[in-house]
Amino acid sequence: MNGLYALKPWYADKLSGVRAALVRREVSPDTLTLVGVACAAGAAVALVALPFGYAAPPVALLLAARLAFANLDGALARDTGRTTRRGALLNELGDRAADLVVLAGFLPLAPLWLVATAALAATLPSWVSLAGAAAGADRLNGGPVGKTERCALVVVAAASGWTVPVLAVVAAGSALTAALRLARLWRELGGAR
């Protein structure tokens, strides 16, 4: 069920030089979280402002940066001993805000009800994982349609103009991801009371 999330260790390794430079420059992990949200907003603007096809490269670049900053903020906090509960809260809020702001870029491009459905569904996997972690389970991540896959789907929409099909896949895939995570957590936490 990990999907593209299975590449995270490889990706984190590729970012180790950047992480070391950030440590040397004493960059705040919170700054990285906020820059990641700004990258998501930039991707949303590019999606709306540029013609399909031309939008794909900047959207892909900005969403790759968004994912890099999402990886780097927590790693930097751990590397520098700056993990805090406030930082964890900001990280989670930043991730949800980035998801929602990217999908807000679809507002002029697709029916409002579909954008809203996809946005709500995109938050469900994380809410399920956070609820499981609050109950004492390990935090679940990954797909079939997790954060990385949603970013890839937005790039598909930017390249092709297939906004409605992409939003439908985001909505259905995110709901499926949430259901699979919930089923796994239900088993791990002992099922019914």
N, C-alpha and C positions, 0 to 999 in steps of 0.2 A: 504493500500500500504506500510505500515511500515516494513513488514517482520520481520526479526530478530532484526532490529533497535528498535522495540518495547521493547526489553529487556534492552535497554541502561540504563534507570533509576535504574533497579535492579542491573545491572553490576556496575554502578557508585557507588551504595551503598556498594557493596561488596568490592570495591577498596578504600573506605573511610579511612580505617586504613593505607593503603599504602600512600594515598594522605597526610594524617596527618604526617606521618614519613618524607615524602619528603619536606613538609613545614618546619618541625623542622630542617632538614638538609640543608635548603636553596638551594635546587636543582633548577636549572634554567628550566623553561618550554621548552625553546629551546633545551636543552640537551635531554629531553624526546622525543621531535619530532625526533631528529637525531638518538636516540637509537631505536625508532620505525622503522625507515628506515633500520637501520642495522639489526634488527630482520627479516624484510622482505627479505633482501639480504641473511641472513643465511638460511631462508626457501627455497629460490631459489637454493642455493648451495646444501642443503640437498636433494631437489627434484631431482637434476641432479646426485649427487654423490652416493646416496644410492639406492639399488634395491627397486622397488615398494613393498609396504607392510612394509618393514623396514623403508622406508622414512616417513611413515605416522606419527609416534609419534613425531619425531623432527620437522617436518613441522607443525603439529598441535600446538605443544608447542610454536614454534617461531611465528606463526601467531596469537596465543592467546596473546602472549606478545606484538606483533605489535598493536593489537586492544586495549590492555590495555594502552599502551603508547599513542595511539591516543586519548583515553578517558582522560588520566591523564594530558596531556600537557595543554589543555585548562582549565581544572578544577583547576589545580595548579596555572595557571596564574590568574584566577579569585579569588581564595582563598588568594593569596598573593598581589593582587592589581598590578600585573605585566602584565596586558593586554596592548599590544601595537599593532599598525598597522603593524610594522615589524614582530612581533610574529605571527599575523594573517596570514601574507603573508608566513612566513616560515611554518606554520601549513599546509596551503593549498598545498604549493609546496612539503612538506614532504609527505602528503597523496598521491598526484599524483605520486611522485617518488616511494613510497612503492608499490603502485598498479602496476606500470610498471616493477619494478625490480623483483617482484614475478613472473609476467608473463614472464619475460625474462628467467626465469628458464626453461621454456618450449622450448626454442630455439633448443636445441639438441634432443628434444623428439617429435616434431611435425612439420608439414610444416610451413615454414617461413610466408607464406601468412596468415595462420590461427592464428598464434601467433600475428602477426601484427594487424590483424582484431580484435582479442579479446582485445589486448592492447588499440587500439583506442576506441573500444566500451566501455571498462571499464572506460575510462575517461569521456565519454559523460554525465552520470548522474550528475557528479559534475559540469561540465561546465554549464549545464542547470540550476542547482541550484544556482551557482554563478551569472549567468546572471540574474536570477530572483531576487536575493538579490540586485544586482546592480540597478535593476529597482524599488526596494522598496518593494518587496514581502518578506515574511518570508523565511528563508533558508529551503529547503526541503531535507529530508534525507530518508533513508530506501529503501526497495526493491520494486519489487520482487527480483531483483538481485543487491543489493547495496554492499557496502564494506564488510560487515560481511558475506553475502552469497557468495561473490567471494572467500573469505578466506576459507569458508567451502568447496567450490567446488575444490579448490586446494588440500585440504586434501583428498577429494575423489579420485582425480587423483593420489596422492602420495600413497594411499592405494591400488588402483586397477590397475593402469597403463592405465586407460582410458583417455589418454591425449587429443585425438582428440574430443571425445564426450564432455568432460568437457570444452574444449576451445570453442566448438560450443555453449554450453549452456551459458558460460560467455559472448560470443559475442551477441547472440540473446537476452539473458536476460537483459544484460546491455543496449542494444539498446531499448528494451521494457521499461525498467525503465526510461530511458531518455525521451522517447516519452510520458509516463504517467506523468512524472513531467512537461514536456513542456505543455501538455494539461491542467493540473491543473493550472499552472502559467498563461496560456493564458486566462483562465476563470477568475482567480483572478485579473488579471491586466486589465481586460476590453475588451479583444478580439481585433478585428481589429480597426484600426484608421479611 
